[in-house]
Amino acid sequence: MCIRDRDYLKLKEVALMTDAKLPYSVGLSNSFRTSYEALGGKIVGEEKYQTTETQFSGYLSNLKAKNPAGVFLSGYFTQVGPIVSQMRQAGITVPVMGGDGWDSSDLITSGGEAIVGGFFCNHYNSKETRPEVQKFLADWKTKYGGEPGTTMGALGYDGAKLMIDAIKRAMDKGGTKSRDITAAIEDTENFPGVSGTITLKGFAGNPSKSALIVKVTKTGFVFEKSYTPEELK
């Protein structure tokens, strides 16, 4: 999904920073590289750090020498905030971007002013006006107070609702076994979720739905743009 940051920011040469110990980060960097290069972009370098590291000066010196127009950081917010803070201290001022692993208010706490202005792709944003989003937030506030700390709240909610919907669809057809429910889940089309309209049929377990670009501000994450599944092809 995050490849559409390239279209939005118009960056032609990007460097990667990857958490080599985190499969999520490695997989996302690889996916970004493949899609970015297919769109005509150039990866000028990749620095691989370890999850437990806190000092990144050596990696950043190598990165600066590559003179990228932007940096894609595929790790979680726990490392991204400190990395970007040290990046700015090292004189690297180019735009930064990443994936849904950035989605935590702790990103702003750890990244401070340095992370402000960064972009990442996400599943949903609390500022969206879609009724599914606003009802979810209202129900969450009534039950727990405030808003979910990360997008995982919305994804878990969608996952549970989609499964319940699939169970009902399977039972309507007389199916009561696990294979019947599995088939119903895999047959899901246009399910109205908080994280977008979800289609699983024909997508081998990877749902087709919209991707959002959000911008990091001092006070939170601001919805910038949404790409439909058709635009993501």
C-alpha positions in Angstrom: 0.0 0.0 0.0 2.7 2.4 1.0 4.0 2.7 -2.6 1.4 5.3 -3.2 3.4 7.7 -1.0 5.7 7.9 -4.0 2.9 9.3 -6.2 1.8 11.7 -3.5 5.3 13.1 -2.7 6.7 12.8 -6.3 10.0 11.3 -5.1 12.1 9.6 -7.7 15.0 8.4 -5.6 14.5 6.9 -2.2 16.6 5.1 0.4 15.3 2.3 2.7 15.8 1.7 6.4 14.8 -1.8 7.5 14.7 -3.6 10.8 16.5 -6.8 9.8 15.2 -8.7 12.8 11.5 -7.9 12.1 9.8 -9.9 9.4 7.1 -7.2 9.0 9.8 -4.6 8.2 11.8 -6.9 5.9 8.7 -7.9 4.0 7.4 -4.3 3.7 10.8 -3.0 2.5 10.9 -5.8 -0.1 7.4 -5.1 -1.3 8.1 -1.3 -1.5 11.2 -1.9 -3.5 9.5 -4.1 -6.0 6.5 -1.8 -6.5 8.6 1.4 -6.4 11.0 0.3 -9.0 8.2 -1.0 -11.2 6.8 2.5 -11.2 10.1 3.9 -12.3 11.6 4.9 -9.0 15.1 4.2 -7.9 16.3 2.8 -4.6 19.6 4.4 -3.9 20.5 2.4 -0.8 19.2 0.3 2.1 20.4 0.4 5.7 19.5 -2.6 7.9 19.5 -2.1 11.7 18.6 -4.4 14.6 15.4 -4.0 16.7 17.2 -3.5 19.9 19.6 -0.8 18.7 19.2 2.8 19.9 22.0 4.6 18.1 21.9 4.8 14.3 24.7 7.3 13.4 26.7 4.8 11.3 23.6 3.9 9.3 22.7 7.5 8.9 26.2 8.5 7.7 25.9 5.8 4.9 22.4 7.0 4.1 23.4 10.7 3.9 26.2 9.8 1.4 23.5 8.3 -0.9 21.8 11.7 -1.1 18.2 10.3 -1.3 15.2 12.5 -2.1 13.3 10.7 0.6 13.6 7.8 3.1 11.2 4.9 3.6 11.3 3.5 7.1 9.5 0.1 7.2 9.9 -0.5 11.0 7.6 0.0 13.9 7.0 3.4 15.7 9.3 2.3 18.5 12.4 2.6 16.3 11.1 5.0 13.7 10.7 8.0 16.1 14.3 7.8 17.4 15.7 7.1 14.0 14.1 10.1 12.4 15.1 12.3 15.3 18.8 11.3 14.9 18.4 11.6 11.1 17.5 15.3 11.5 20.4 15.8 13.9 22.7 14.3 11.2 21.4 16.9 8.7 19.2 14.6 6.6 16.1 16.8 6.0 14.3 14.9 3.2 10.7 13.6 3.6 10.2 10.4 5.5 7.5 7.8 5.0 6.4 4.4 6.2 3.7 1.9 6.8 1.0 1.2 9.3 3.6 0.2 11.8 4.0 3.9 12.5 0.4 4.1 13.8 0.8 5.1 17.5 0.8 8.4 19.4 4.2 7.2 20.8 5.6 8.0 17.4 5.1 11.7 18.0 6.4 11.4 21.6 9.6 9.7 20.6 10.1 11.5 17.3 9.2 15.0 18.4 9.5 17.8 15.9 11.6 15.6 13.7 8.8 13.3 12.8 6.3 16.1 12.1 5.6 16.2 8.4 6.2 12.5 7.8 3.7 10.4 5.9 2.5 6.8 6.2 -0.1 4.6 4.7 -2.8 3.3 7.0 -6.1 1.3 7.0 -8.3 4.1 8.4 -8.2 7.5 10.1 -10.4 8.8 12.8 -11.0 12.0 10.9 -12.8 10.2 8.0 -16.5 11.0 7.7 -17.6 7.6 6.6 -20.5 6.4 8.8 -18.7 3.1 9.6 -15.8 5.1 11.1 -17.9 7.5 13.0 -20.1 4.8 14.5 -17.1 2.7 15.5 -15.5 5.7 17.3 -18.8 6.6 19.0 -19.2 3.0 20.2 -15.6 2.8 21.3 -15.9 6.0 23.3 -19.1 4.8 25.0 -17.5 1.5 25.9 -13.9 2.5 26.7 -13.6 6.3 26.5 -11.4 8.2 24.1 -10.2 6.6 20.8 -8.3 3.4 20.0 -4.5 3.9 20.5 -3.7 2.4 17.2 -5.4 1.2 14.0 -5.4 -2.4 15.5 -8.6 -1.5 17.3 -10.4 -0.9 14.0 -8.8 -4.0 12.3 -9.8 -6.2 15.2 -13.3 -4.8 15.1 -13.6 -5.5 11.4 -12.1 -8.9 11.7 -14.7 -9.9 14.4 -17.6 -8.4 12.4 -16.6 -10.0 9.2 -16.3 -13.4 10.9 -19.8 -13.0 12.4 -21.2 -12.0 9.1 -19.5 -15.1 7.4 -20.9 -17.4 10.1 -24.4 -16.1 9.4 -24.0 -16.5 5.7 -22.7 -20.0 6.1 -25.7 -20.9 8.4 -28.1 -19.4 6.0 -26.9 -22.0 3.5 -27.1 -24.8 6.1 -23.4 -24.9 6.8 -22.3 -25.4 10.4 -18.7 -26.8 10.0 -15.5 -24.9 10.1 -14.9 -25.5 6.3 -18.3 -23.8 5.6 -17.3 -20.7 7.6 -13.9 -20.6 6.0 -15.5 -20.8 2.6 -17.9 -18.0 3.5 -15.0 -15.8 4.7 -13.2 -16.4 1.5 -16.3 -15.5 -0.5 -16.7 -12.1 1.2 -17.4 -9.2 -1.2 -17.9 -5.5 -0.5 -18.1 -5.9 3.3 -18.5 -2.4 4.8 -15.7 -2.2 7.4 -14.3 0.6 9.5 -11.0 0.1 7.5 -12.8 0.3 4.2 -14.9 -1.9 1.9 -13.4 -5.3 2.2 -13.4 -8.0 -0.6 -11.7 -11.3 0.0 -13.2 -13.3 -2.9 -10.5 -13.9 -5.5 -7.7 -12.3 -3.5 -6.2 -15.3 -1.7 -6.6 -14.0 1.8 -5.2 -10.5 1.1 -8.3 -8.2 1.2 -8.9 -5.7 -1.5 -9.6 -2.3 0.1 -8.6 1.4 0.0 -5.3 2.7 1.4 -5.1 6.0 3.2 -2.1 8.4 3.3 -1.9 10.2 6.6 0.4 13.0 7.7 2.1 13.3 11.1 1.4 16.6 12.8 2.3 17.9 16.3 -1.1 16.9 17.6 -1.8 13.6 15.7 -2.3 12.0 12.4 -4.2 13.9 9.7 -6.0 12.3 6.8 -4.5 13.5 3.5 -5.7 11.2 0.7 -7.3 7.9 -0.1 -6.5 5.5 -2.9 -9.1 3.0 -4.1 -8.2 -0.6 -5.0 -8.5 0.3 -8.6 -6.0 3.1 -8.2 -3.6 0.8 -6.3 -3.3 -1.7 -9.2 
